[in-house]
């Protein structure tokens, strides 16, 4: 069979990273280690090529000649060929050595290819930040396939929040909270919803600033401004306001300022450098 299909690629040492490792982050890659002198390889190759065309993009077939890509063969511990491995999302999923009849080969392929549910989750997560509406479509279909999957519900809440559909996101979070706990990302959504609700009461940043200017000695207005700033992603200014309130009124409104800071930390996530910076500042003030 001709191997001119877009799903069949000749790969060497120079192209392996791009054609195999990086492609596997998007779609499974089946790597066929072969050599011109290997008779079983000549029997297996047409079957693999036929299935690559038939599966039409569900996987990429990467053909690696061990004679010209010895470094890659060594890295995979190839001692006998044909040797076939499946990689997905940068990880080795499965492998087999020797010849397989077509029926067994189909069974093996189906065992390593992602399910429809996995495909939907992967595609949704790939576009969450750039196209939350498209991610929502993928997650909604996934939820139809598995209505009780809490992970899907969390992802739906995230993309609904990104589209400012707060009531729908809140309904999901409240339902998840009935279990008695929330995943970290669900907690982040919950905190953002609280900040938005509190900020909405003040009518946005400019009105909140005006309220602070009119009531400079009432620190509760500073916290309302912090909420409004956080909703507009001005997190550093919001956190600085909270620090200022804690400094001036540690045992009064400062206690509420601490809670506001913790809410902002939740929305930013534990990996945020800003969270690390202001956790240290908060600890210094409190202890």
N, C-alpha and C positions, 0 to 999 in steps of 0.2 A: 504493500500500500504506500502511496505517496505520503510524505510527511510534511507537505506544504500547508497544512492546516495552521491557523493562528494559535491553536491550542497545543501544538507540537513544536518543540524547540530543541535545537542542538546547542548544548551548553558546554563551555570549557571552564578552565580555572578562572579566567579573567571575568567571565560573565556570570559566574555562579552566584555571587552575592546579590546581584540585581535580578537575575532571571529566576532564581530559586528562593533564596532567603526572603528577599523583599516581596516577591510575588506571593509567597506563602502567607504573608500578613493579610492578604485579601482573599485568596482562594487556595484550596489545597494544591500542592504540587507533588506529582508522582515522579520520582527520579529513577530512571532505568539505567543501571550501570551495565555496560556491554563492551564487546570488542569484536573486531571483524573476524577473528579466528574462532569465535564461540558459536558452535552450531545451535545449542538451545536458545541463545540470544536471538538468532535469526528466526526461530519459531515463535518466540514470545513477542518480539517487536511488532509484527503486524497486528497481533491481537490488541496490544496496548494502544497502538495508533488507531485502530478501528474504534475502540471504546472511547478514546479521547475525542474523536470526531462525533461519535454518537451521543456522548454526554454533553457535548456542546457548551463548554465553558464551566462545567461543574468542577473540573480540575484541569491543570496544565500538566502535560507530559514533558518532562525534561530528560533528554537523552544524553548521557555522559559516557564518552568513550574513555575507558580507564587507561588506554595507551597514551592518550594526549592530555589526560587530566589526572595524573597519578596522585597529586597532592590531595585532591578531593576524595579519590577512592581510599587513600590511606586514612584520611580524617574520618571516614565512615566505617573503617574497619573491613573493607571489602576484601574477602579472601577467596571467594569463588563467585563466578557469574553464570547466568544472570542473577543480579541482586537488585531488588526493587524496594525503595523506601517511600513512605508518605510523610510529607511535612505540611504542617498547618500552623499558621500564626507563629512561625519561627521555631516550632518544636517538632521533634520526631514523633510521629503518631504510631506508625507500625512499619513492618518490613517483612519481606519473604525472600527466600533464596531458591533458585532453580526454576523449573517450568511449572506453570499452572494451566490446566485446561480452561477454556473460556468461561464455563459456568462457575468454576471456583474463583476465577479472576473477578467476575462480576460481584460475587459474594464478598470478596475481600475489599473491592473498591467501595461497595455500599457500606461496609463497616467502618471505613476511614473517612468517608465524606460527611460533612456536617448535615444535620437534619434541617428541615425547613425552618424550624424554630430557631436553631442556631444561626442560620443564614440571616433571618430577620433581625435578631439581636445584634449580630455583627454589623449589618448594614446600617441599622439605626444608630448604634454607638459611633459609627464612622462619621455621621453627619449631624450629631447632636448640636454641636457648637455653631456649625455653618448653616444648617437648614433644619431647625427644630420641627418644622411642619412635616418635612419628609420623614424625620425620625419618628414622629408621632404616628404616621401612617404605618410604618414598619412595626412599631410596638403594638398598635391596635390590632394588627393582624396576628401578631404573636400572642396577644391576650386572648384572642378568639380560639387559638389552638390550645392554650393552656391557661384557662381563666383563674386558676388558683396559684399561679406562679407570682410570688411577691416581688421578685426581682424585676419582672416586667412592669408591675405597678409602680415601683420606685422610679424606673426609667420614664414611664409616662408622666409621673408627677414632675420630674425634672424638666421635660420638654414643654409641658403645659405652663410651668412657671416661667420658662424662657419666653413664651408667647404672651405673658401677662394675663393668662387665664387662671387667675388666682382661685376663684371659687371651685373650679374643677380640680385643681391641684390640691386644694384644702380637703375636698371630699375624699380623695384618695389617701391622703396622709391620715385623716381621722379614722378611716377604715383600717389602715395598717396599724395605727396606734392601739386599736382594740385588742391586738395580740399581747399588749403589755410591754412592747419595746419597739424601737425604730432603728433601722440601719443608719450608719453615719450619713449617707447621702439623703436619706429621708429626714433625718434631723436637720440637715442643712436647708432643705426645702421648708421645713416647719419654721425654722428661725427666720428665713427670708420672708415668709408669709407674715410672721408677727411684726417684723420690721416695717413691711409695706403697710400693714393695717394701721400701725401706730403713726407712721409718717403721713398716711392719707388723712388722718384726723387733723393734722396741722396744715394741710393744703400745700405741701411742697417746701423746698429749701428756702425760697425767698420769704415766704410767709413765716417760716420758722425762724429765720434770721431776724425778721422784723420783731417777732415776739420776744426774742432774746434781748434785742436792743431796747425794747420797751420795759423789760423786766430783768435788768442785769443782775439783780440779787436773788432771783428765783432760779435755782439751779435745775429745777425740773424742766424748764424751757430749753436748757442746754441739751438735755437728753432727747427731747423731741427733735431738736435740730440734728443731733447725732443720728437719729433714726432716718430722717429725711436724707441726710448726706449718704448714709450707707446704702439706701435704696438707689441712689444715683451713682453708686460705685465710687464715691469719694471716701473710701474706707479710712485712709490715714487721717484725714481731717476729723472724721467721726470719732476715731479712737483717741485722737489728741484731746478732743472735747471731753470725752469720758475720763481720761487721765486727769484733766484739769479739775473736773468736778470731784473726783476721788481725793485729789490733793487738798481741796478746800473744804470738803465736807465728808470725810471718810465714813463716819458712822451714821450719816443722814442720807441725803440723796446719793451719796457715794456708793451706797449698797446697791441702789438701782443702776447706777452707772456701771458697776461691775457686771451685773446681769446683762446689760446692753452690750458690753464688750464681749461677753461669752456668746451672745447671740451672733454677733458679727464674726467671731472666730468660727462658729459653726458654718456660717454661710461661705466663708473663705476656704475652709478645709484645713486639716492638720498640717498639710505639706506646704502651706503658704509661708513665705519668708516673713510676711507682715505679721502673721499670727505669732511666729516665734519671737519676733522683735517685741511685740506688745505684751505677750505673756510674761516676758522677763521684766518689762516695765511695771506691769500690774503686780507681779510678785514682790518687786522691790518696794512698792508703795504699801502693800498689805502686810508684809512680814519684815 
